[in-house]
Amino acid sequence: MSAPALTRRALLGSAGALALGGLVGCARGSVPAGGAAEVTYQLSWTHSVQFGGTYLAQDRGLFEELDLTVRLAAGGPNVAGDTSTVSGASLMNISAADGVARSNAEGADLVIIGAQYQKSPGTILSLADAPLQQPGDLDGKKIGVAGTDTPALEAFLALNGLEQDQVEFVPSQYDPAVLTAGQVDGLYCFYNDLPVALAVQGVEAHSMLLADFEYNPMSQTYTVLRSSLEDEQQRDRIVRLMRGDAQGWQLYQQDPGAAAELVVQMYPDAGLDLATQQKQAEVQLDIMFSEATDEFGFGWFTDEQVEQNLRLFEVLGIEGATEELWDHSILEEIYENGPTA
């Protein structure tokens, strides 16, 4: 289940410097005569149960009930989600707060209106017989990390009072073999990815979520253009798209296994293994739902999270971001009667 480092970084919504890779489809929201509004929803990575709630919304007709025809555009190594939204190729994309902030620093005017993940999936994976359980355990250890993920790991060390020379970074192409072969003591990866792959193979391992130790960039963010929020027709479509998606994720929370079976059926050529998808579907519950989502609704984010991310941007060297990068109004409208969309 390995992949090149650059492509895995895109999972978290890398900045819009990559080409669109031939993205086609409806623009931000055309309305065919006598039909539902057509919109493109750009995902952050290739099809998998990572987007299970969205697939359930599509399969169960939840978007259609809201008078939307939704095209789900897969992400990948040559697709920059932020760029697709800026260009008008998609109405909304899934990104990450640090990626959106970088895009805006380069001239975009994007806004985060929700977050699928309550915790960032970045983790240090170690073998169960030699677990790395807290930041101090990294002192004197070798950690495999892809080049594009090095800034994240450097920021994590700084936030936890560790100097870079206390940890040896070993270049890795996001391959768990360097860990299982004993070439490194830990591997920077994503909680709902390589740890799942090893578990399915029967390899016992430990995941230390960086989000539990100060490093929690808002991840899998619902991202739109500010101008779309200011346009009455476009805003209405965003509200309906977000409402349908939230309804799908509420179904996912009730039965993640159904989402795993569905994605394997929907995308038979994607090389998806049902056992892996089922395990990933369960694991994701840990980072997608929280007391806040139970109280306020799926996709919710707090003012404290915004403040934490702004402080994190300073550590990452991202300039110019303010509280205006986020907008709560769509979630407030969807959940005006409670946490069920």
C-alpha positions in Angstrom: 0.0 0.0 0.0 2.9 2.3 -0.6 2.9 5.4 -2.8 5.3 8.1 -3.8 5.7 10.7 -1.1 4.5 13.6 -3.3 1.2 11.8 -4.1 0.5 10.9 -0.4 1.1 14.5 0.6 -1.7 15.5 -1.8 -4.0 13.6 0.4 -3.9 16.5 2.9 -4.5 19.1 0.2 -1.2 20.4 -1.0 -0.9 23.9 -2.2 -2.2 24.8 -5.6 1.1 24.7 -7.5 0.3 21.4 -9.2 -1.4 21.2 -12.5 -5.0 20.2 -12.8 -4.1 17.1 -14.7 -6.9 17.5 -17.3 -9.7 17.9 -14.8 -13.0 18.0 -16.7 -16.6 18.3 -15.8 -19.2 20.9 -14.8 -18.1 24.3 -13.8 -19.0 25.7 -10.4 -22.7 25.2 -10.9 -24.6 25.1 -14.1 -28.3 24.5 -14.2 -29.5 22.3 -17.1 -32.9 23.3 -18.5 -35.6 21.6 -16.4 -33.1 19.7 -14.2 -31.2 19.9 -11.0 -28.2 22.1 -10.5 -25.0 20.4 -11.7 -21.9 20.8 -9.5 -18.4 19.3 -9.3 -17.1 18.2 -5.9 -13.3 17.7 -6.0 -12.0 15.1 -3.6 -8.5 15.2 -2.2 -7.3 11.8 -3.3 -8.1 8.7 -5.4 -11.3 6.9 -4.6 -11.4 4.9 -1.4 -13.5 4.6 1.8 -11.7 7.8 2.9 -14.6 9.5 1.2 -17.2 6.8 2.3 -19.8 9.3 3.6 -19.8 11.2 0.3 -20.3 7.9 -1.6 -23.2 7.0 0.6 -24.8 10.4 0.0 -24.4 9.8 -3.8 -25.6 6.2 -3.7 -28.6 6.9 -1.4 -29.8 9.8 -3.5 -29.3 12.4 -0.8 -27.9 15.0 -3.3 -30.7 14.3 -5.7 -33.3 15.0 -2.9 -31.6 18.4 -2.5 -32.0 19.0 -6.3 -28.3 18.6 -7.0 -26.5 16.5 -9.6 -23.1 16.0 -8.1 -20.0 14.9 -10.1 -17.4 13.4 -7.7 -13.9 14.2 -9.1 -11.1 12.0 -7.9 -7.9 13.6 -6.7 -4.4 12.2 -7.4 -0.8 13.1 -7.9 -1.6 15.5 -10.8 -4.7 17.1 -9.3 -4.5 20.2 -7.0 -7.9 20.6 -5.3 -7.5 24.2 -4.4 -6.6 25.1 -8.0 -9.7 23.3 -9.3 -11.9 25.5 -7.1 -10.0 28.7 -8.0 -10.3 28.0 -11.7 -14.0 27.3 -11.4 -13.7 23.6 -12.4 -15.3 22.7 -9.0 -17.7 24.3 -6.6 -16.0 22.8 -3.6 -12.9 20.8 -2.9 -11.4 18.9 0.0 -8.1 20.3 1.2 -6.2 21.1 4.4 -5.9 24.4 6.3 -2.2 24.8 5.8 -2.6 24.1 2.1 -5.4 26.6 1.8 -3.4 29.2 3.6 -0.5 28.7 1.2 -2.8 28.9 -1.8 -4.2 32.2 -0.4 -0.6 33.5 0.2 -0.1 32.9 -3.6 -3.2 35.0 -4.5 -6.2 32.7 -4.1 -9.2 33.8 -2.1 -10.4 30.5 -0.6 -12.4 30.0 2.6 -12.7 26.9 4.8 -16.3 26.2 5.7 -16.0 22.9 7.5 -13.6 20.1 8.4 -14.1 16.4 7.9 -11.3 15.4 10.3 -11.4 16.5 13.9 -7.8 15.3 14.3 -5.1 15.6 11.6 -4.2 12.0 10.5 -0.4 12.6 10.6 1.2 9.9 12.9 4.5 8.4 13.8 4.1 4.6 13.2 6.4 2.3 15.2 6.4 -1.5 15.8 4.5 -2.7 18.8 7.6 -4.3 20.5 9.4 -0.9 20.4 6.6 1.7 20.5 7.2 5.5 20.2 4.4 6.8 22.5 5.3 10.4 23.1 7.4 13.1 21.5 10.3 12.6 23.9 10.6 9.0 22.7 11.9 10.3 19.3 15.1 11.6 20.9 18.0 9.7 19.4 15.8 7.7 17.0 15.7 7.3 13.2 12.4 8.5 11.7 11.5 7.7 8.1 9.9 10.7 6.4 9.2 11.8 2.9 10.8 15.1 1.7 7.4 16.8 1.3 6.4 15.9 4.9 9.7 17.1 6.5 8.3 20.6 7.4 5.4 19.0 9.3 7.8 16.8 11.3 10.1 19.7 11.9 7.2 21.8 13.2 6.0 18.9 15.4 9.5 18.7 17.0 9.6 22.4 17.6 6.2 22.5 19.2 7.3 19.8 21.6 10.7 21.3 22.6 12.9 19.0 20.5 15.8 20.1 18.5 16.1 18.8 14.9 19.5 17.3 15.6 18.0 15.1 18.3 16.2 13.1 15.6 17.7 11.5 12.5 15.5 12.0 9.5 15.8 9.1 7.0 14.4 9.8 3.5 11.5 7.5 2.8 9.2 7.0 -0.1 6.2 6.3 2.2 7.0 2.6 2.3 6.4 0.6 5.5 9.2 -1.8 4.5 11.8 0.5 6.0 10.0 0.1 9.4 9.4 -3.6 9.3 13.0 -4.2 8.1 14.3 -2.3 11.1 15.9 0.5 9.1 14.1 3.1 11.1 12.5 3.3 14.5 9.4 5.1 13.3 7.7 6.2 10.1 5.8 9.4 9.5 2.6 8.5 7.7 -1.2 8.8 8.0 -3.3 7.2 10.7 -5.9 5.8 8.4 -3.4 4.5 5.8 -0.2 2.5 6.5 -1.1 1.5 10.0 -4.3 -0.1 8.5 -2.2 -1.8 5.8 0.1 -3.3 8.4 -2.8 -4.4 10.7 -4.5 -6.2 7.8 -1.1 -8.0 7.2 -1.1 -9.0 10.9 1.8 -6.7 11.9 1.3 -5.2 15.3 2.2 -1.6 15.4 1.7 1.6 17.4 0.5 5.0 16.1 1.3 8.2 17.8 -1.0 10.8 16.5 0.8 14.2 16.2 -2.6 15.9 16.8 -2.4 14.6 20.4 0.8 16.6 20.9 0.1 20.1 19.6 0.5 19.4 15.8 -3.1 19.4 14.5 -3.5 21.3 11.2 -7.2 21.3 10.2 -7.5 18.4 7.7 -9.9 17.3 5.0 -11.4 20.8 4.9 -14.4 21.8 2.9 -13.0 24.7 0.8 -14.8 27.2 -1.5 -14.1 30.5 -3.1 -15.1 33.6 -1.0 -16.8 35.0 -4.1 -19.1 31.8 -4.2 -20.2 32.5 -0.6 -21.0 36.0 -1.6 -23.1 35.0 -4.6 -26.6 34.1 -3.6 -27.1 31.2 -6.1 -23.7 29.7 -5.5 -24.1 29.9 -1.8 -27.4 28.1 -2.0 -25.7 25.3 -3.9 -22.9 25.1 -1.3 -25.4 24.8 1.5 -27.2 21.9 -0.3 -24.0 20.2 -1.2 -22.7 20.4 2.4 -26.0 19.3 3.8 -26.2 16.2 1.6 -22.6 15.3 2.3 -23.1 15.7 6.1 -26.2 13.4 5.8 -24.0 10.8 4.1 -21.4 11.0 6.9 -24.1 10.6 9.5 -25.0 7.3 7.7 -21.3 6.4 7.7 -21.0 6.9 11.4 -23.9 4.4 11.9 -22.5 1.8 9.6 -18.9 2.3 8.3 -18.9 -1.2 6.9 -21.6 -0.4 4.5 -19.5 2.4 3.1 -16.5 0.0 2.7 -18.7 -2.4 0.7 -20.1 0.4 -1.4 -16.8 1.9 -2.5 -15.5 -1.5 -3.6 -18.7 -1.9 -5.7 -18.6 1.6 -7.1 -15.0 1.5 -8.1 -14.1 -2.1 -9.1 -11.1 -1.0 -11.1 -9.5 0.9 -8.2 -7.7 -2.1 -6.8 -9.4 -1.8 -3.5 -9.3 -4.7 -1.0 -12.5 -5.1 1.0 -10.8 -6.1 4.2 -8.5 -3.1 4.1 -11.4 -0.8 3.3 -13.4 -2.2 6.2 -10.6 -1.7 8.6 -9.9 1.8 7.3 -13.6 2.7 7.6 -13.5 1.8 11.3 -10.2 3.5 12.1 -11.4 6.8 10.5 -14.1 7.1 13.2 -11.4 8.0 15.6 -10.4 11.2 13.8 -13.6 12.2 12.1 -16.0 12.3 15.0 -15.7 13.9 18.5 -17.8 15.4 21.3 -17.9 18.6 19.2 -19.5 16.9 16.2 -21.9 15.1 18.5 -23.0 18.4 19.9 -22.8 20.7 16.9 -22.8 18.4 13.8 -20.4 16.7 11.4 -17.7 19.0 10.0 -17.8 21.4 12.9 -14.8 23.4 13.9 -14.2 25.6 17.0 -12.7 29.0 17.5 -10.0 27.2 19.5 -9.1 25.1 16.5 -8.8 28.3 14.4 -6.5 29.9 16.9 -4.4 26.8 17.1 -4.0 26.6 13.4 -3.0 30.3 13.1 -0.2 29.6 15.7 0.8 26.6 13.7 1.0 28.6 10.5 3.6 30.8 12.2 5.7 27.7 13.0 5.4 26.5 9.4 6.3 29.9 8.0 3.0 30.6 6.4 2.3 34.4 6.3 -0.8 36.4 5.9 -3.5 34.1 7.3 -6.2 35.5 9.6 -9.5 34.3 11.1 -11.1 35.3 7.8 -9.7 32.1 6.3 -12.6 30.3 8.1 -16.4 30.9 7.8 -18.9 29.2 10.1 -22.0 30.4 8.5 -22.7 27.4 6.2 -22.5 25.0 9.1 -24.6 27.2 11.3 -27.3 27.2 8.6 -27.2 23.5 8.1 -27.4 22.7 11.9 -29.7 25.5 12.9 -32.1 23.0 14.4 -29.5 20.7 16.0 -26.6 18.4 15.0 -28.5 16.4 12.4 -28.3 17.8 8.9 
